[in-house]
């Protein structure tokens, strides 16, 4: 469970082989709890990445059982890192009643949630470790409800906005009434 929470709230799934690799190879020395950072050495593009972690990830990692004889965060009783957790992941999905879901979908969810919360694409790109904005766009899916809210905001604001077609007498009224709707209201 800790691995799933960790994966859905941070982006550490890049690797040369499997999306599990950076997580399974994560060592305690790669975590800076004071600066809220993970240091990823083995990434898909071969470059080291510093990944910020939020409080949820931090609390989750703190709760992980530590094996004094092992440097690995996610390891078995003998201290060796797990090599495959597919069966456990699939079992968890089945128990939760979740179908047609892959571990990699957590990465898409991470990006999509950031975008739907209004985080700019450049920041999402950096958090995802993407070289191009096009790759970030492939990962960022907006929900239909989010799209509906966006056009609703536009509609509410356009009714209040002054245009070159607004008669002069109405312009002062419109300016005085401007109270822009945002995604928060």
N, C-alpha and C positions, 0 to 999 in steps of 0.2 A: 504494500500500500504506500509506503514512504516513497518508493521509487516512482510511482504514478503521480503522486502529489508533486514531487520534485520536478518531474518531467513536464507537467502541465503548467507549472508556474515559472519555469525558467527555460532557457533554450540551450540545452547541452546535448542535443541529439546528433550533431554532426560527427561524422567519422568516415574513414576511408573504407571500412568494411561494412559495418552494420550501424544502425542508428542507436543501438544499445551500447556500443563500445565505450564512448566517453563516460557514460553513466557507470557501467560495470567496472571501468578502470579508475574511477574517481578515488583519489586518496585524501586522507584527512589533511595532509600537508598542502593540498591544492585548494583548501577552503580558508578564506580569511574572514572569520566571523566579525572582527572589529570593523573592517572596511566593507563588509557585505559583498564579497566578491568570490567567484570561483575562477581558478586559473586552469584553463583547458590547454593542455599541451598537444594532444593528438586530435586534430580537427580535420575535416574533409579537405580543406584547401592547404593543409600543412602549416598554417600559421597559428601561433599561440593566440588565444583569446582570453580576455578578462571579461567575465560575465557577471553582471550585477545580480544579486539575489534579493528577494523581498522578504518580509517578515514571515510569511507562510512557509517559504522554503527554509528559512533559517530555523524556525521552530521544528519543522519536520526533520531536518538533518540533526538537530540537537537530540531528538528523541530516538534516533537510530542507535541500536545496540552496538557499542564499541567493543571490538576484540583487541585487547592490548598487544597481542602477538602479530596483528595484521595492520598494514598501512591502509588497507582498503575500507571504503565506507560501506559498500554493499558486498558482504562476503559470507561464506558459510561458517559453520561452527569451527572448522579447522583454520579459518583465517584466509582461505583462498578466495579470490574474487569469483563471483558467479560467472559462468560462461554463457549461460542461456537461461532466460526466465520466461520464454515463450509459453510454456505450459502453465506456469503460474498466472501470467497475464491473461491467457485465454480462459482459465478457470475463473478468475476474478470477473471477467466480462460476462461469462455465462451466469454466474451467481447474481450479478447485478441486472441481468436481463438485457444486456447491451448486445446488439447484433451489428454486423457489418462495420466493425471498428478495428482499426489497426493502431499499433503503438505510434506509428508515424503521424496519425491523425492528431495526436496531442500537439505536435509542432504546428500544424495548420490552425488548431484551436488557439494556441498561444498568440500567433500573428493576428488572427481574426479578432480576438478579444481586444488586443491593443488598438487596432484600427477602429473598431466600433466604439471604443472609449475616447476616440478623438486624438490618439497619439499620431503624430505626423509620420509619414512613410519613411522619411530619412532615418528617424530614430528606430522605427521597427526594423529597417534594413540593418542597422548596426547591431541591434539586439539579436537578430537572427544570424548575423555573421555572413550576410549575402554580399557578394561583390557588385551585383547590379540591382537596380530598383525593379527591373522586370521580374527577377526571381522572387522578390518580396511580394509583388503583385500576384504571382501564382499561388502564394501561400495565404494571402489575405482575402478571405471570403466574407462578404457582408450578409447578414441575415435579412430576410424580407422585411421583418419588423423594423430593422435599423434603416433600411432604405425608405420605408413608409414614413418614419419619423423625420428623416432628412428632407423629403419633399414637403412634408407638413410644415416644417420650420420655414422653408422658403415661401410657402403660401401665406403663412401668417405674417411674415415680414414684408412681402411684396405689397400686401394690402395697405400697409402703413407707410411705405416708402414714397418719397416725392419723385416725380419723373418730369421730363420736359413737357409732357402732355397734361400735367396737372394745371388747372386754371390758377392764375395768380392769387386770387382770393383764398383758394383752398391751400396754397403752399404754406402759409404761416400756420394754419390749423394742423396740417400734416406734420410739420416740423415740431410743433408743440406736443403732438401726440406720439411722436416716435418713441417706442418702447419695444426694442427688438426682442423677439422670442429667440431663445437658444435651446440647445438640446437638453439643458437642465431645467427648463420651465415649460 
